[in-house]
Amino acid sequence: MESIGVLMACPMNSYLEQQLDKRFKLYRFWTVPDKSSFLASHKDSIQAVVGNAGAGADAELIEALPKLEIVASFSVGLDKIDLAKCKEKGIRVTNTPDVLTEDVADLAIGLMLAVLRKLCESDRYVRSGKWKKGDYVLTTKFTGKKVGIIGLGRIGMAIAKRAEAFSCPISYYTRTEKPDIKYKYYPSVVELAAHCDILVVACPLTKETHHIINREVIDALGPKGVLINIGRGPHVDEPELVSALVERRLGGAGLDVFENEPYVPEELFGLDNVVLLPHVGSGTVETRQAMADLVIGNLEAHFQKKPLLTPVV
Amino acid sequence: MESIGVLMACPMNPYLEQELDKRFTLHRFWKVPDKSTFLTSHSNSIRAVVGNASAGADSQMIEALPKLEIVASFSVGLDKIDLAKCKEKGIRVTNTPDVLTEDVADLAIGLMLAVLRKLCESDRYVRSGKWKIGNYSLTTKFTGKRVGIIGLGRIGMAIAKRAEAFSCPISYHSRTEKPEIKYKYYPSVVELAANCDILVVACSLTEETRHIINRKVIDALGAKGVLINIGRGPHVDEPELVSALVERRLGGAGLDVFEHEPEVPEELFGLDNVVLLPHVGSGTVETRKAMADLVLGNLEAHFLKKPLLTPVV
């Protein structure tokens, strides 16, 4: 398979890069100085694209690669891939579900605890020597807080399971109510926000869910409410979120994703009621290895004409 | 009851102080310039002492207060009270169990997540602008890690319940095995440490459990192991812990307590595998109010000759 051209959209994992290099003819798109020339000269040899949360395969890239057969994403999110175009052209698409569910759910709970109990702030307090002058302020109890989840897929359900162990009543919003689920359903995000203490974004990013967290939702969540985003930056109207936090109209936020990563609004840096993480949701050694193996496994299956492991399209 | 003298050992909670002031003749021990003279001149009026995790009623103080009838601790830990002496003199002792169990258990899980997923370090990384230069390093998955708990009382059980939601196999050590408990029992702390990934101190501090975490236990926990201390600083041989962390013989630590609070060994400040908190285990608005009400309730019950709410002795 060493003659098969695979285009890697951006740096994402050294092990994956190494393995792709061994098995295929790997092109590292980020090292190419003139991307359009490159695509023009290599359009007949590239049969696969490997993308991730940062970069994938948009309509332009797909059109430029007539021999493209498969897009394998090193992520579960598919928002960087033009799925409609892939369907139209019969291009297969795979992602990395399940293997990262637990890590992302763990991080969501970690963010809740870190925001409510001000873990990062207290750790800073100790390291700065301030504890010698006085005790840290009182924070807010996490156990028993009402947790509202937008999107009750694999990740949403894993978050719910964990939060239940802390006696958190769970409610959710999804496009359609799930009758087999025992949690309370709200038919709109605003109503969910009005009835919970901690609102978690755990749905895919699509045209419909872009800015699903807007001014109205933030107002409903209110000055005692906390927003947790482990989805995608564009789920949130970021300028609205920032002003709500700065003006204390929103109680707090735990954010792993931002609209223009790696740029994070600097107005947030001075706040003690936010926790800001550099998109580390699935960022553990164990999980990235499993994700990489899934990408490689899907590509091998495809080129060996075997069933794909985790096909989306 | 305004004529009853109550001695508050140290500042602990403004609401509690206020309420004690209203109902009793409150003496603030930390404001007294000459403590022995004070005790001599007030030896006949002080009938109650209110202590906490930092200061309580040792043998010397008890001897100096012949009219002492009750010691009410604003904590569940009793290590600052000479219980034997209280028993001997018929002095009642109360603490604040149950109301703080959830907060302390929440914090233990928060520390586990913060250490394994490097939450505080990643938050620092974002705020320092480093994310613009490159992604944060990969961390370690929390779900499925083996959690070993020393002391399976209210707090230990609450930690186990939460960790189980993350599919963590639970094992424990206590003075005697608990036959009704489904978790795996180890007859020694060293064996527990050798067979878990995360070791949590959740037992009371007594003469027997002082330095229960020693060099041998730290060696058994090892270079990939993590220690979580939400008990008391003296549970751990701190210099041994510090050198193990600095020399990377121990994988990491999440510490809410230290041998000489508020002093924290500065060698820890430069490490990225530790989380250091200023003894905030029960430090939420909700819980400290509940603890204060329990102290007040116990004192009132005693002086009204009613049954104590949460007696220990």
Interface residues (C-beta under 8 A of the other chain):
Chain A: E102 D103 A105 D106 L107 I109 G110 L111 L113 A114 R117 L119 C120 S122 D123 R124 Y125 V126 R127 W131 K132 D135 Y136 L138 T139 T140 K141 F142 T143 G144 K161 R162 E164 A165 F166 S167 E261 P262 Y263 V264 F269 V275 L276 L277 P278 H279 V280 G283 T284 V285 E286 T287 R288
Chain B: E102 D103 A105 D106 L107 I109 G110 L111 L113 A114 R117 L119 C120 S122 D123 R124 Y125 V126 R127 W131 K132 N135 Y136 L138 T139 T140 K141 F142 T143 G144 K161 R162 E164 A165 F166 S167 E261 P262 E263 V264 F269 V275 L276 L277 P278 H279 V280 G283 T284 V285 E286 T287 R288
